[in-house]
């Protein structure tokens, strides 16, 4: 399952939230201002906002090889 959240970097302090609105509440600023920071690069010298998407590693598929003798070799590395 893909996990998503927002991060605000204010002079090295990282604040996270699941939505931009929640991030605005944590920063005690208006949601319209937080959208301006993210979408229109306002105040970019003081605050940086980014969306973080974490995808879990997918398991590798096994490789199947056929030997000249008719056998199958299955590798899981």
C-alpha positions in Angstrom: 0.0 0.0 0.0 1.3 3.4 -0.9 1.7 5.9 1.9 1.5 9.6 1.3 2.1 12.6 3.5 3.2 16.2 3.3 6.3 17.7 4.9 7.1 21.3 5.7 10.8 22.2 6.2 11.1 25.4 8.2 14.8 26.2 8.8 15.6 22.5 9.3 12.6 21.6 11.4 10.4 19.0 9.6 6.7 19.0 10.3 4.5 16.3 8.7 0.8 15.9 8.1 -1.5 13.8 6.0 -3.1 16.8 4.2 -2.2 20.3 3.3 -5.0 21.6 5.5 -3.8 19.6 8.5 -0.3 20.9 7.8 -1.7 24.5 7.8 -3.3 23.8 11.2 -0.1 22.5 12.6 1.8 25.6 11.4 -1.0 27.9 12.6 -1.4 29.6 9.2 -4.3 29.8 6.8 -4.8 26.9 4.4 -4.8 29.3 1.5 -1.3 30.5 2.5 0.0 26.9 2.6 -1.4 26.3 -0.8 0.3 29.5 -2.1 3.6 28.3 -0.6 3.3 24.9 -2.3 1.7 25.7 -5.6 3.0 29.2 -6.3 6.4 29.2 -4.5 5.5 32.0 -2.1 7.8 32.3 0.9 10.1 29.7 -0.6 13.1 31.2 1.2 11.5 30.5 4.6 9.4 27.3 4.1 9.6 24.4 1.8 6.7 22.0 1.3 6.8 18.7 -0.4 4.6 15.7 -1.0 6.2 12.4 0.1 5.1 9.2 -1.5 6.4 6.0 0.0 5.9 2.8 -2.1 6.7 -0.5 -0.5 9.3 -2.7 -2.2 7.8 -5.2 -4.5 9.0 -8.7 -4.1 11.1 -9.9 -7.0 9.6 -12.4 -9.4 11.2 -15.8 -9.6 13.2 -16.5 -12.8 12.4 -19.7 -14.6 15.1 -21.2 -16.9 14.8 -24.4 -18.9 17.8 -26.7 -18.9 18.8 -28.7 -22.1 17.7 -31.9 -20.4 14.1 -30.6 -20.1 14.2 -29.6 -16.4 13.2 -26.2 -15.1 15.4 -24.1 -12.9 13.6 -21.6 -10.6 15.7 -18.8 -9.1 14.4 -16.6 -6.3 17.3 -14.2 -5.9 
